Amino acid sequence: MLSQRALDRRTNQGIALDNTDVPISTNYINQISASSGITVMAKSKWLNALHIRGSITDIQALTNFTFIDHITYANHSLNVRIENPITSETHKNQKVKNKFEIQVNYNYGTSANQVQMLNTHLLHQQNFTGQGKIIAILDAGFPGVNTQMPFQRLRDNNLILGGYNFPDRNNNIYTRNQHGTMVLSTMGGYVDNQLVGTAPDAQYYLFITEDVNSENPVEESYWVEAVERADSLGVDIINSSLGYSDYDEPNYSYSYAQRNGQVGFASRGASMAFQKGIVCVVSAGNEGSTSEPHIGIPADASNILTVGSVTSTEAYSSFSSIGPSIDGRVKPDVAARGSNATVSNSSGNIIAASGTSFSSPILAGSVASFWSALPNLTAAQVIDFVKQSADQYTTPDIYKGYGVPDFQLALTLTAENFTNNAAVKIYPNPFTNVLTIDLSSNNVEVFSIYNQLGQKIYTTKISTQNNIIDLSNLNSGVYFYEVTNQVKGKLIKK
């Protein structure tokens, strides 16, 4: 059910195995499959669900099975009478739509800006290039990845570990739409002095979950299946440049009121991936200039990194979907370049293309390079440090969220949080009003705070008995602290 690497990820992050790790009973699936008029399209062990097709009458007949808890229709208007009378448990409905739109010391070439904007090139200079981390890409197809030159380095170093084509139910991943090819190129592509990805030495699984010929809720079920497959294979990071809001059948579509991270099937799957220790990176969407400009599904999920788009000068891209989620959480979480990003197409040509489809993988690859520097961080810590490093962390907005991350700063923040712990523990960091300082000795120490100009703005004496400081009068921002000329570091006030 789970590879050793998947088990190791749980062990390293203190995540216990539970019932969600156990597949749905084959006996249950077989009974549903054998039912009159029913076709099983997909399954999810995490969400304990089957995606089926059939007439309303045949579907309703399934409530005669005692193991069926409830049925949720893709057509939301039918969901007022869906509970199994045997269990009488109400449940939230789910729907979907995926939509991506694209316009057509390494020598980064024209890709330099999208890498350097995040200071990922500084990680590369320290030989943190994604090695030891596995990224799963959920997308529409990967033609050319097995033949074209920008992916030669991945092939030569056996960095493509495999994948699966969920719509066609086969192992042919080098087919269908080239969107996934372009997405992969921003992370793992390599053409000297033209294109260097943000994680050139990470390993990759390639999963096709998207059928560009139609917009149907089954694609969301494929998406969750792929995430579960990625988990079982021990993947660390998932990138998905897909989004769901409008379906070919309007009754299946999601309204903004449903984008709370709890309704969308894929959103719930993304949140489950986080609980298994995986960092999910998802594009915000390209609906910013439309009548419904908000982030879709699964971009509304909690505990993931939803990525908006900026230009080469870090200005908001007008097409990038905005936040917040309907329940008021910051969305997008962060931003990276998506306007005229440098990518490779399926013919191996280096081109410019636009969309949050590319800001997401550029960010995901940077996460891999950052995590390769500190492989023992938990997924929660990785997400937290990425947000802390962003340039709008103390003043997030609906366009860029916490802003553009600085992965060199993220590395610095981790060092300050984990290397100075022997003598002094300062928490929480970031803090809101009150700071606690734990000392390893019984000495009275002097604690000082400096602003970014190096000016001392606060000082006090602390001890093991007097170690709680009220800094509610301090403005939000980044500061530096010092404890008796010995321990130094950064503080962030929310």
Salt bridges, closest charged atoms under 4 A:
ASP18 OD1 - LYS276 NZ 3.31
ASP21 OD1 - ARG10 NH2 2.80
ASP21 OD1 - LYS276 NZ 3.25
ASP69 OD2 - HIS70 ND1 2.41
GLU101 OE2 - LYS99 NZ 3.06
ASP139 OD1 - HIS179 ND1 2.53
ASP168 OD1 - ARG176 NH2 2.80
ASP201 OD1 - ARG153 NH2 2.99
ASP211 OD1 - ARG176 NH1 3.34
GLU215 OE2 - LYS97 NZ 3.79
GLU225 OE1 - ARG169 NH2 2.88
ASP231 OD1 - ARG9 NH1 3.06
ASP231 OD2 - ARG10 NH2 2.86
ASP236 OD2 - ARG5 NH1 3.08
ASP236 OD1 - LYS133 NZ 3.94
GLU287 OE1 - LYS99 NZ 3.83
GLU292 OE2 - HIS294 ND1 2.56
ASP327 OD2 - ARG329 NE 2.92
ASP333 OD2 - LYS331 NZ 2.93
ASP333 OD1 - LYS387 NZ 3.67
GLU416 OE2 - LYS490 NZ 3.76
GLU482 OE2 - LYS488 NZ 3.52
